[in-house]
């Protein structure tokens, strides 16, 4: 957490991030010889965080920090906005790396298997696991801003912590609570699988269990590290823990919803599509925010992200199971 006497530096650091990301974007666009995309192309691309959207968000957070610095009652929120801006910068960097590699490096010349391997490597490593690049960047920055690592939730935590989360009258250990919640999700996914008559697909795709598990664990660890680790740890140093949990949960819900994409319907004049998309995204926001609140409460009470990562991985695996053990 940035100390009170260092708060004026937040504005300077925020300005450096804004300047650096803008220069980086212009350089990559020049090297890859890409033209500036229009708003319509950005909204209809289907990408969760394009470099352009990241840059717009970084500019927006910088303006908020600038505004809050002149409002005494809101000035204490600047570290929270700065925390979010750092993470947006991390995602901007990984997207720029993806753009550079995808549009600059040529496909290798050789046998078909080599081209196929390179293509899949490009899709998987650069389009998913390259999020670790953003985490490394974020960790480097937060290493200098977290006063004591033991005060954060960047640990496994005490999974045997007694909590009244499920039953106020009968507290249970969080490892037991986590197993129960995971069991409910798997039960729901099995029912959904039977209703969709996809048991045949499940039998055919059993060989996908291990790679799907690795993908689920990879996805869950990254998001738990970011939201319940970095975000929650910093937020609870600035505001009360319950409100810090609400804030990270809302951010998690927004992270998984795509409200930006539905505005493409407005540009195309499809108002029915906009309303349908809006209702869908609101439903996604509510579900993911609620899940993030549960994960956050687990992290706060156990002091780590061990149980939340376990529950998160099980939820993702339950989703895969409901689809017949496929990504799609």
C-alpha positions as a printed NumPy array, in Angstrom:
array([[  0.   ,   0.   ,   0.   ],
       [  1.248,   3.506,  -0.821],
       [  1.698,   5.516,   2.363],
       [  0.032,   8.875,   2.964],
       [  3.201,  10.876,   2.408],
       [  3.623,   9.139,  -0.932],
       [  0.129,   9.823,  -2.254],
       [  1.187,  12.875,  -4.299],
       [  3.498,  10.52 ,  -6.215],
       [  0.486,   8.505,  -7.413],
       [ -0.385,  11.206,  -9.91 ],
       [  3.176,  11.21 , -11.269],
       [  3.319,   7.402, -11.538],
       [ -0.093,   7.394, -13.217],
       [  1.097,   9.962, -15.75 ],
       [  4.209,   7.84 , -16.476],
       [  2.024,   4.775, -17.093],
       [ -0.218,   6.772, -19.433],
       [  2.731,   8.233, -21.354],
       [  4.54 ,   4.905, -21.622],
       [  1.506,   2.933, -22.826],
       [  0.633,   5.582, -25.424],
       [  4.176,   5.605, -26.853],
       [  4.267,   1.794, -26.793],
       [  0.976,   1.55 , -28.669],
       [  2.09 ,   3.99 , -31.367],
       [  5.417,   2.159, -31.806],
       [  3.802,  -1.273, -32.185],
       [  1.183,   0.068, -34.596],
       [  4.022,   1.579, -36.66 ],
       [  6.204,  -1.548, -36.627],
       [  3.338,  -3.91 , -37.503],
       [  2.047,  -1.427, -40.113],
       [ -1.512,  -1.545, -38.822],
       [ -3.917,   1.323, -39.253],
       [ -5.805,   2.828, -36.35 ],
       [ -9.051,   0.835, -35.917],
       [-12.404,   2.585, -35.821],
       [-14.689,   2.48 , -32.771],
       [-17.017,   0.131, -34.625],
       [-14.19 ,  -2.347, -35.296],
       [-13.035,  -2.208, -31.663],
       [-16.539,  -2.895, -30.326],
       [-17.288,  -5.686, -32.781],
       [-13.927,  -7.462, -32.473],
       [-15.201,  -9.726, -29.688],
       [-11.926,  -9.381, -27.738],
       [-12.277,  -8.894, -24.015],
       [ -9.396,  -6.426, -23.728],
       [ -8.022,  -5.037, -26.96 ],
       [ -5.001,  -2.69 , -26.706],
       [ -7.269,   0.205, -27.658],
       [ -9.763,  -0.522, -24.861],
       [ -6.904,  -0.932, -22.365],
       [ -5.463,   2.418, -23.43 ],
       [ -8.861,   4.123, -23.154],
       [ -9.268,   2.64 , -19.663],
       [ -5.786,   3.826, -18.622],
       [ -6.657,   7.35 , -19.797],
       [ -9.959,   7.178, -17.909],
       [ -8.291,   6.081, -14.653],
       [ -5.67 ,   8.823, -15.031],
       [ -8.439,  11.44 , -15.35 ],
       [-10.147,  10.005, -12.252],
       [ -6.907,  10.281, -10.27 ],
       [ -6.474,  13.842, -11.514],
       [-10.04 ,  14.704, -10.452],
       [ -9.865,  12.943,  -7.074],
       [ -6.661,  14.782,  -6.187],
       [ -8.692,  18.017,  -6.062],
       [-11.564,  16.491,  -4.057],
       [-10.573,  16.051,  -0.422],
       [-13.262,  13.476,   0.357],
       [-12.305,  11.257,  -2.584],
       [ -8.541,  11.691,  -2.505],
       [ -8.107,   8.562,  -0.373],
       [ -9.546,   6.507,  -3.245],
       [ -6.625,   7.4  ,  -5.535],
       [ -4.563,   4.341,  -4.483],
       [ -7.493,   2.082,  -5.464],
       [ -7.779,   3.689,  -8.907],
       [ -3.997,   3.503,  -9.288],
       [ -4.059,  -0.22 ,  -8.408],
       [ -6.603,  -0.861, -11.149],
       [ -4.614,   1.261, -13.599],
       [ -1.457,  -0.767, -12.993],
       [ -3.327,  -3.98 , -13.777],
       [ -4.816,  -2.426, -16.918],
       [ -1.278,  -1.5  , -17.963],
       [ -0.18 ,  -5.086, -17.43 ],
       [ -2.947,  -6.353, -19.691],
       [ -2.073,  -3.674, -22.228],
       [  1.521,  -4.938, -22.32 ],
       [  0.498,  -8.548, -22.903],
       [ -1.913,  -7.5  , -25.671],
       [  0.811,  -5.453, -27.351],
       [  3.181,  -8.434, -27.185],
       [  0.487, -10.614, -28.74 ],
       [ -0.1  ,  -8.071, -31.516],
       [  3.625,  -7.79 , -32.21 ],
       [  4.221, -11.565, -32.381],
       [  0.99 , -12.336, -34.244],
       [  1.465,  -9.724, -36.966],
       [  5.266,  -9.699, -37.201],
       [  6.653, -13.236, -36.874],
       [  6.169, -15.306, -40.047],
       [  4.894, -18.892, -40.032],
       [  7.794, -21.369, -40.136],
       [  8.557, -23.142, -43.397],
       [  8.528, -26.89 , -43.017],
       [  6.306, -29.931, -42.564],
       [  2.606, -29.554, -41.795],
       [  2.988, -30.76 , -38.213],
       [  5.471, -27.944, -37.483],
       [  3.137, -25.28 , -38.884],
       [  0.229, -26.781, -36.942],
       [  2.287, -26.85 , -33.727],
       [  3.378, -23.23 , -34.174],
       [ -0.207, -22.13 , -34.858],
       [ -1.512, -23.868, -31.723],
       [  1.412, -22.506, -29.717],
       [  0.523, -19.01 , -30.915],
       [ -3.138, -19.45 , -30.025],
       [ -2.647, -21.053, -26.595],
       [  0.57 , -19.592, -25.235],
       [  0.126, -16.068, -26.538],
       [ -3.642, -15.88 , -26.252],
       [ -3.954, -17.381, -22.748],
       [ -0.82 , -18.223, -20.79 ],
       [  0.763, -14.927, -21.787],
       [ -1.37 , -13.446, -19.009],
       [  1.521, -14.45 , -16.759],
       [  3.499, -11.678, -18.437],
       [  0.974,  -9.208, -17.065],
       [  1.149, -10.809, -13.626],
       [  4.944, -10.57 , -13.601],
       [  4.719,  -6.885, -14.47 ],
       [  2.091,  -6.308, -11.778],
       [  4.135,  -8.199,  -9.176],
       [  7.244,  -6.152,  -9.908],
       [  5.285,  -2.949,  -9.268],
       [  3.46 ,  -4.226,  -6.191],
       [  6.644,  -5.603,  -4.681],
       [  7.577,  -2.002,  -3.932],
       [  4.098,  -0.977,  -2.742],
       [  3.075,  -3.856,  -0.436],
       [  4.518,  -3.053,   3.022],
       [  4.536,  -6.643,   4.387],
       [  3.795,  -9.792,   2.411],
       [  2.284, -11.437,   5.496],
       [ -0.464,  -8.779,   5.499],
       [ -1.673,  -9.861,   2.054],
       [ -3.739, -12.819,   0.882],
       [ -0.924, -14.01 ,  -1.411],
       [ -0.658, -17.267,   0.53 ],
       [ -2.421, -20.619,   0.629],
       [ -4.023, -19.529,   3.884],
       [ -5.497, -21.48 ,   6.799],
       [ -7.89 , -23.871,   5.055],
       [ -9.039, -25.177,   8.458],
       [-10.391, -21.776,   9.529],
       [-13.83 , -22.184,  11.154],
       [-16.475, -20.114,   9.359],
       [-20.234, -19.655,   9.729],
       [-20.589, -18.945,   6.011],
       [-23.047, -21.791,   5.309],
       [-24.628, -22.121,   8.739],
       [-24.332, -19.379,  11.4  ],
       [-25.207, -21.909,  14.138],
       [-22.758, -24.624,  13.033],
       [-19.369, -23.259,  11.897],
       [-17.395, -25.458,   9.533],
       [-13.827, -25.517,   8.268],
       [-13.316, -23.702,   4.985],
       [-11.893, -26.818,   3.329],
       [-15.2  , -28.561,   4.068],
       [-17.208, -25.569,   2.84 ],
       [-15.148, -25.452,  -0.358],
       [-15.757, -29.162,  -1.044],
       [-19.508, -28.72 ,  -0.476],
       [-19.722, -25.747,  -2.849],
       [-17.698, -27.616,  -5.484],
       [-20.   , -30.628,  -5.062],
       [-23.095, -28.503,  -5.665],
       [-21.644, -27.152,  -8.889],
       [-20.694, -30.619, -10.148],
       [-24.174, -31.906,  -9.291],
       [-25.744, -29.035, -11.216],
       [-23.463, -29.631, -14.207],
       [-24.359, -33.354, -14.293],
       [-28.083, -32.529, -14.283],
       [-27.518, -29.976, -17.062],
       [-25.489, -32.553, -19.01 ],
       [-28.301, -35.121, -18.769],
       [-30.942, -32.569, -19.799],
       [-28.885, -31.639, -22.857],
       [-28.387, -35.334, -23.718],
       [-24.626, -34.904, -24.059],
       [-23.559, -38.053, -22.2  ],
       [-22.326, -39.496, -25.516],
       [-20.031, -36.508, -26.024],
       [-18.769, -36.9  , -22.468],
       [-17.766, -40.527, -23.13 ],
       [-15.963, -39.542, -26.34 ],
       [-14.135, -36.623, -24.701],
       [-12.918, -38.297, -21.485],
       [ -9.347, -37.998, -22.785],
       [ -9.764, -34.204, -22.446],
       [-10.057, -34.319, -18.638],
       [ -6.366, -33.7  , -17.945],
       [ -5.759, -30.841, -20.436],
       [ -9.062, -29.243, -19.391],
       [ -8.035, -29.495, -15.741],
       [ -4.704, -27.822, -16.497],
       [ -6.521, -25.069, -18.383],
       [ -9.006, -24.612, -15.527],
       [ -6.224, -24.49 , -12.927],
       [ -4.24 , -22.021, -15.042],
       [ -7.264, -19.76 , -15.492],
       [ -8.311, -19.967, -11.841],
       [ -4.845, -19.312, -10.439],
       [ -4.326, -16.226, -12.588],
       [ -7.681, -14.711, -11.646],
       [ -7.413, -15.595,  -7.944],
       [ -3.903, -14.168,  -7.793],
       [ -5.096, -10.95 ,  -9.383],
       [ -8.52 , -10.367,  -7.812],
       [ -8.389, -12.124,  -4.415],
       [ -4.63 , -11.709,  -4.085],
       [ -3.498,  -8.327,  -5.37 ],
       [ -6.764,  -6.382,  -5.595],
       [ -8.261,  -7.554,  -2.307],
       [ -4.981,  -7.144,  -0.415],
       [ -4.642,  -3.52 ,  -1.503],
       [ -8.295,  -2.592,  -1.211],
       [ -8.596,  -3.825,   2.386],
       [ -5.674,  -1.587,   3.361],
       [ -7.612,   1.443,   2.151],
       [-11.258,   0.621,   2.939],
       [-12.987,  -1.809,   5.324],
       [-12.594,  -5.485,   4.392],
       [-16.302,  -6.125,   3.578],
       [-16.357,  -3.174,   1.158],
       [-13.007,  -4.254,  -0.293],
       [-14.553,  -7.651,  -0.975],
       [-17.596,  -6.064,  -2.642],
       [-15.33 ,  -3.927,  -4.826],
       [-13.127,  -6.782,  -6.053],
       [-16.266,  -8.882,  -6.677],
       [-17.847,  -6.178,  -8.84 ],
       [-14.597,  -5.766, -10.772],
       [-14.479,  -9.548, -11.291],
       [-18.05 ,  -9.5  , -12.586],
       [-17.285,  -6.638, -14.97 ],
       [-14.127,  -8.453, -16.089],
       [-16.211, -11.445, -17.22 ],
       [-19.042,  -9.483, -18.818],
       [-18.785,  -7.706, -22.15 ],
       [-20.923,  -4.592, -21.894],
       [-18.588,  -2.859, -24.357],
       [-19.429,  -5.35 , -27.115],
       [-23.203,  -4.842, -26.893],
       [-22.834,  -1.168, -27.804],
       [-22.008,  -2.383, -31.297],
       [-25.763,  -3.071, -31.593],
       [-26.455,   0.64 , -31.057],
       [-24.073,   1.613, -33.857],
       [-25.777,  -0.887, -36.166],
       [-29.286,   0.212, -35.09 ],
       [-30.21 ,  -3.181, -33.614],
       [-32.01 ,  -2.089, -30.428],
       [-33.598,  -5.509, -29.811],
       [-30.116,  -7.041, -29.951],
       [-28.877,  -4.362, -27.561],
       [-31.642,  -5.034, -25.009],
       [-31.17 ,  -8.8  , -25.241],
       [-27.409,  -8.441, -24.892],
       [-27.837,  -6.032, -21.978],
       [-30.037,  -8.483, -20.039],
       [-27.599, -11.31 , -20.765],
       [-24.594,  -9.308, -19.59 ],
       [-26.428,  -8.176, -16.448],
       [-27.115, -11.834, -15.635],
       [-23.444, -12.694, -16.186],
       [-22.407,  -9.736, -14.028],
       [-24.635, -10.855, -11.127],
       [-23.515, -14.505, -11.254],
       [-19.799, -13.778, -11.474],
       [-19.981, -11.018,  -8.859],
       [-21.679, -13.418,  -6.426],
       [-19.068, -16.124,  -7.056],
       [-16.259, -13.584,  -6.59 ],
       [-17.823, -12.456,  -3.306],
       [-17.724, -16.067,  -2.046],
       [-14.123, -16.476,  -3.179],
       [-13.239, -13.145,  -1.574],
       [-14.821, -14.05 ,   1.754],
       [-12.84 , -17.286,   1.731],
       [ -9.615, -15.347,   1.073],
       [-10.344, -12.843,   3.85 ],
       [-11.21 , -15.449,   6.475],
       [ -8.454, -17.955,   5.655],
       [ -5.884, -15.266,   4.886],
       [ -5.005, -16.807,   1.514],
       [ -6.226, -17.904,  -1.898],
       [ -5.876, -21.659,  -1.453],
       [ -9.568, -22.51 ,  -0.943],
       [-10.75 , -19.882,  -3.425],
       [ -8.451, -21.296,  -6.131],
       [ -9.774, -24.803,  -5.408],
       [-13.413, -23.654,  -5.644],
       [-12.704, -21.587,  -8.75 ],
       [-11.035, -24.531, -10.512],
       [-13.938, -26.821,  -9.621],
       [-16.472, -24.293, -10.952],
       [-14.615, -24.07 , -14.279],
       [-14.358, -27.877, -14.488],
       [-18.089, -28.142, -13.737],
       [-18.769, -25.807, -16.664],
       [-16.619, -27.995, -18.932],
       [-18.477, -31.087, -17.667],
       [-21.858, -29.513, -18.457],
       [-20.646, -29.013, -22.05 ],
       [-19.54 , -32.623, -22.46 ],
       [-15.878, -32.065, -21.568],
       [-15.182, -29.543, -24.324],
       [-13.933, -25.953, -24.386],
       [-16.73 , -24.828, -26.707]])
